[in-house]
Amino acid sequence: MAGRARELLVDNMKTAVERHSPGDEVRFNRGFLDFCEHYGVAPVACPPYWPRAKGKVESGVKFVKGSFLAGRSFATLEDLNEQLETWLDNRANVRIHGTTGERPVDRYATELEFLRPAAAVPAFDTRELIIRRVHPDSHVRLNSVAYSVPPKLNGRNIIGETVHIRMVASTPGSPFEILLNGQVLASHAVPAVGTRRVTLSEHESEIRRAAAAARRPRKPRKLFEQRQDRQSQVGFKVVAPVVQQRSLNEYERLLEAP
């Protein structure tokens, strides 16, 4: 990416706009908004039923189809990209554009100085985001497989917490991460077909200790405290027992008595 524009004009396709009827506010797709926020770009949707707003874009698509794709064949994706680069350098970018009256390569050099730098912005994470909850056994269920996470993070119990899974593909061997509030809890890989449980070695001891602590019986409260709680619930006043007090001299007389 050479630079970032301040606004991005898009058609009303579902990947960008969820709803945009005449007279209604635009409701953008959540993933598309995340993309725009990541790069600091303001999204703008074309007015519905107004083809002139996107006519130039549509014309560019027709030009690529008629001038580049027509009559060509491609063996691989790499082959397609190589032919496309040759076509851009020798045909598309050096012709006189019908609207601007300039060569696109020259126009691009002029507009480049108005774009904001993009090199400092990391690439947008396009992996699928899946929401799951941590089960009492410190595992997260995904596609009928249980994946382990540590039962605690920075001393905080995460059982029952909602976590995010970033996944590219579900094929065996594909890596993915489980995150809590943006922090990586565990890094896994999709196991072989038929696997039902994946527990990382670094989680095993923590999970065993947490399970043992959950099974350990709690220390019972004192009988007096239990009675006090029950009486307070029904409105009775708890009175402390009366203890008689005697002086030490009286105890000494009792010891000297025959």
Secondary structure as GFF3:
##gff-version 3
##sequence-region A 1 258
A	DSSP	beta_strand	7	10	.	.	.	ID=ss1
A	DSSP	beta_strand	17	19	.	.	.	ID=ss2
A	DSSP	beta_strand	27	28	.	.	.	ID=ss3
A	DSSP	alpha_helix	30	39	.	.	.	ID=ss4
A	DSSP	beta_strand	42	45	.	.	.	ID=ss5
A	DSSP	three_ten_helix	51	54	.	.	.	ID=ss6
A	DSSP	alpha_helix	55	64	.	.	.	ID=ss7
A	DSSP	pi_helix	65	69	.	.	.	ID=ss8
A	DSSP	alpha_helix	77	90	.	.	.	ID=ss9
A	DSSP	three_ten_helix	92	94	.	.	.	ID=ss10
A	DSSP	alpha_helix	104	111	.	.	.	ID=ss11
A	DSSP	three_ten_helix	112	114	.	.	.	ID=ss12
A	DSSP	beta_strand	128	133	.	.	.	ID=ss13
A	DSSP	beta_strand	139	142	.	.	.	ID=ss14
A	DSSP	beta_strand	145	148	.	.	.	ID=ss15
A	DSSP	beta_strand	152	153	.	.	.	ID=ss16
A	DSSP	beta_strand	156	157	.	.	.	ID=ss17
A	DSSP	beta_strand	162	167	.	.	.	ID=ss18
A	DSSP	beta_strand	175	180	.	.	.	ID=ss19
A	DSSP	beta_strand	183	189	.	.	.	ID=ss20
A	DSSP	beta_strand	197	198	.	.	.	ID=ss21
A	DSSP	alpha_helix	201	215	.	.	.	ID=ss22
A	DSSP	alpha_helix	223	234	.	.	.	ID=ss23
A	DSSP	alpha_helix	248	256	.	.	.	ID=ss24
###
